[in-house]
Amino acid sequence: MKRIGVLALQGAFIEHIAVLRRLGVEAIPVRLPQELEGLDGLVIPGGESTAIGRLLKRWDLIPELERRIANGLPVLGTCAGMILLARDVIGLDGYSLRAMDIKVRRNAFGRQVDSFEADLNIPVLGKPPFHAVFIRAPLIEGVGPGVEVLAQLPDGTAVAAREGNIVVAAFHPELVADTRFHAYFLSLADRRK
């Protein structure tokens, strides 16, 4: 059985754990460096990126996360998780793992009241469109040559991407009944094994 860690410092970690367990994997909360041992993948959830970054530093998770991601650990970052994985972040006061060659803008769509939902065509998931929930969401302003854009809004704004073992989304796939986005991430963990 696959063991997927979910960073459980702040944010929507409980919801990710529930989706992963519905998909039949062992999903465990991660708060300390030693809890990264033996994982087949890791989810960095949405939440408050500055707060999560400070807690990563406080609990000394940064060096171990950087090492494991560089060594191929599959990682899914949603919303704040995407921000924390980006190499370049506009508007971040805290720490970024700088693991993925993307440029991200925090709170790109406005405040909490500007949150929205959209049906996205995500070719790697097949049909039908994926219903995405955006809450104080970031967006991807630029991607490096090795990054594949997975989803865009109708105006062309990139909102999901993959680079090697890292998948990110500006939206919250853990807040909908559709488990395809998590299943896609788990397929990367299968390939690594």
TAURCOR-V621411 format. One record per pair of residues at least 6 apart in sequence whose ideal C-beta (glycine too) atoms are under 7 Angstrom apart, sorted by the first residue. I is the first residue (numbers start at 0). GAP is how many residues later the second one is. D is the distance in Angstrom with one decimal. If there is no record, write none. Layout:
BEGIN
i-><I/I>
gap-><GAP/GAP>
d-><D/D>
END
This chain:
BEGIN
i-><0/0/1/1/1/1/1/2/2/2/2/2/3/3/3/3/3/3/3/3/3/4/4/4/4/4/4/5/5/5/5/5/5/5/5/6/6/6/6/6/6/7/7/7/8/8/8/8/9/9/9/9/9/10/10/10/10/10/10/11/11/11/11/11/12/12/14/14/15/15/15/16/16/18/18/18/19/19/20/21/22/22/22/22/24/29/29/30/31/32/32/32/35/35/38/39/39/39/40/40/40/40/40/41/41/42/43/43/43/43/43/44/44/45/45/45/45/45/46/47/48/48/48/48/48/48/49/49/51/51/52/52/52/53/55/55/56/61/64/65/68/68/68/68/71/71/72/73/73/73/73/73/74/74/74/75/75/76/76/76/77/77/77/77/78/78/78/78/78/78/80/81/81/81/81/81/82/82/82/82/82/82/83/83/84/84/84/84/84/85/85/85/85/85/86/86/86/86/87/88/88/88/89/89/89/90/90/90/91/98/99/99/99/100/100/100/100/100/101/101/101/101/101/101/102/102/103/103/103/104/104/104/105/106/106/107/107/107/108/108/110/111/114/114/114/115/116/116/116/116/117/117/117/118/118/119/119/119/119/120/121/121/121/121/123/123/124/124/124/129/129/129/130/130/131/132/132/132/132/133/133/134/136/136/137/138/138/138/138/139/139/139/139/142/142/142/145/146/146/147/147/148/148/149/149/149/150/150/151/151/152/158/158/158/159/159/159/160/164/164/166/166/168/172/172>
gap-><24/25/23/24/38/184/187/23/25/35/36/37/16/21/23/35/36/37/38/39/185/23/25/30/31/34/37/7/10/11/21/23/24/37/39/6/23/35/36/37/38/21/22/23/22/43/46/47/37/38/41/42/45/34/35/36/37/41/69/33/34/35/160/162/16/32/159/160/27/29/158/10/12/155/160/163/7/162/6/157/156/159/160/163/161/6/12/28/27/27/28/31/28/32/34/149/152/153/32/33/34/144/148/31/33/33/31/33/37/40/41/33/36/32/33/34/35/126/33/32/31/34/35/43/45/57/43/44/28/32/31/41/42/40/6/39/38/33/32/31/6/28/30/97/93/120/92/91/111/114/115/118/10/90/91/91/109/7/8/91/91/94/95/96/56/58/59/91/92/93/87/22/56/86/87/88/6/9/13/21/23/55/12/13/12/14/15/81/83/10/14/16/17/18/11/13/14/15/15/7/15/17/14/15/16/14/15/16/14/67/63/66/68/42/43/45/46/62/38/40/41/42/45/59/38/39/34/36/37/33/34/36/32/29/31/29/30/31/25/28/25/24/19/20/21/18/14/15/16/17/14/16/35/10/12/9/10/12/31/8/8/28/29/38/26/60/55/56/59/48/50/51/45/47/39/38/39/42/43/36/37/37/33/34/32/18/19/20/31/18/19/21/30/6/15/18/17/14/16/13/14/9/12/10/11/12/8/9/6/7/6/10/11/12/8/9/10/7/23/27/18/21/12/8/9>
d-><6.4/5.2/4.3/6.7/4.5/6.7/5.7/4.7/6.5/6.0/5.4/5.4/5.3/5.2/5.2/6.7/6.2/4.6/7.0/6.6/6.9/5.6/4.0/6.6/6.3/4.5/4.7/4.8/4.8/5.2/5.9/5.9/6.4/4.5/6.5/6.5/5.3/6.7/6.7/4.9/6.4/3.5/6.0/5.4/6.3/5.5/4.1/6.9/4.6/6.2/5.1/5.3/6.3/4.5/5.3/2.0/6.9/6.4/6.0/4.5/5.0/6.3/6.4/5.7/6.3/4.8/4.0/6.3/4.9/5.2/4.7/4.4/6.7/5.2/5.7/5.1/3.6/6.3/5.2/6.3/5.7/6.0/6.1/6.4/6.6/6.1/6.9/6.5/6.0/6.0/5.6/4.3/5.6/6.0/6.8/4.5/7.0/6.4/6.7/4.1/6.9/6.8/4.1/6.0/5.0/4.7/6.5/4.4/3.3/5.8/6.7/5.9/5.7/4.9/3.1/4.9/6.4/5.4/4.7/6.3/4.0/4.2/5.7/6.3/6.4/6.6/5.3/4.1/5.7/6.2/6.1/3.3/3.9/5.7/5.3/6.4/5.7/6.8/6.0/6.1/5.7/6.8/4.8/7.0/5.1/6.1/6.5/4.7/6.7/4.2/4.7/5.8/6.7/6.5/5.1/5.0/4.3/6.3/4.3/4.5/5.0/5.8/6.3/6.9/6.9/6.1/6.7/6.3/7.0/5.9/6.9/6.2/5.9/3.8/6.4/5.9/5.7/6.3/7.0/5.5/5.9/5.3/5.7/5.6/5.5/4.9/4.8/6.0/5.8/5.9/5.9/4.9/6.8/4.1/4.8/6.2/5.3/6.4/4.2/5.2/5.1/6.6/7.0/4.5/6.7/6.4/4.0/6.7/6.0/6.0/5.0/4.8/6.5/6.8/2.9/6.2/5.6/6.0/5.3/6.8/5.3/7.0/5.9/6.0/4.6/3.8/5.0/5.9/6.7/5.9/5.5/5.4/5.2/5.3/7.0/6.5/5.5/4.0/6.3/5.4/6.8/5.6/5.9/4.5/6.4/5.3/6.5/6.6/5.3/6.9/5.4/7.0/6.3/4.0/5.5/5.8/5.0/5.0/4.7/5.4/5.0/5.7/4.6/6.7/5.8/5.7/4.4/6.7/6.0/6.0/6.4/6.5/5.3/6.4/3.8/5.7/4.7/4.7/6.4/6.4/5.1/6.2/4.6/6.4/5.2/5.3/6.9/6.2/5.7/3.9/6.7/5.9/7.0/6.2/6.8/6.1/5.5/5.3/4.5/6.4/4.9/4.7/5.2/4.1/5.6/5.7/5.3/3.8/5.4/6.4/5.9/6.7/4.2/6.2/6.6/4.3/6.8/5.6/6.1/7.0/5.2/6.7/6.6/3.8/6.2>
END
